[in-house]
């Protein structure tokens, strides 16, 4: 049986829903002892590995700190050369990615398998640049579920502000696959692994978010668990969460711990982004449904 399961009734546990914890390092100013190591300890207590996208300029001054992540068995992915959005022309994006890869090999001794754009800001040329430099996945597109926008006004759920007239556009983009949580091909041998919309930044810092305090960490875990339950009802989706080490002391440690406590019982599959990419490659059902570049992307 492949990684993913067919749809099941809501009251039956699904074993195949992939869950990936990720957290970017932009400038390397996270405290090793107060931020990074406590997060890695929490993950070790649950036997879960995460993916940490890192800008390669960080490796020049904080390489030893990032090496601790690798020593614990986690994945370090590319996050650009510097923390600047990937809006450049194709040739410049290729140059930046090659600089990033060279820094990884020189300072960390590994070649990154995949990439996440700074601020999640990128263009269709980014996918072509990833293919040209041999990177195998991107995780910069945002997964948005239109149902959450409909439910938020009637529940205690959180959501970004939107106007009612925006709903048709939100639904249309979702139905086309632009904001779905299903991995899909974006360039030759490059798979997009969409990241879930409601990350730690949304809960803690987004001007349009709930701006939760550290004591309200259970709310974050509850929303992530709600999302997991929803994702488990849909075949081929993957729940990719962001929990940045820099926010560890602001409630993210507690939120991750609480989420993992419950999620481990749901029989989902925890993996790094590169592990998810490798499993997708060998899943015939996924290849048949999502192994070609969608028309909306080819025309963009």
Buried (B, 14 or more C-beta within 10 A) or exposed (E): EBBBBEEBEEEEEBEBBBBBBBBBBBEBEBBBEEBBBBBBEBBEEBEBBBBBBBBBBBBEEBBEBBBEBBEBEBBBBBBBBBBBBBEBEBEEBBBBBBBBBEBBBEBBEEEBBBBBBBBBEBBBBBBBBBBBBBBBBBBBBBBBBBEBBBBBEEEEBBBBEEEEEEEEEBBEBBEEBBBBBBBBBBBEEBBBBBBBBBBBBBBBEBEEBBEBEBEBBBBBBBBBBBBBBBBBBBBBBBBBBBBBBBBBBBBBBBBBBBBBEBBBEBEBBBBBBBBBBBBBEEBEBBBEBBBEBBEEBEEE
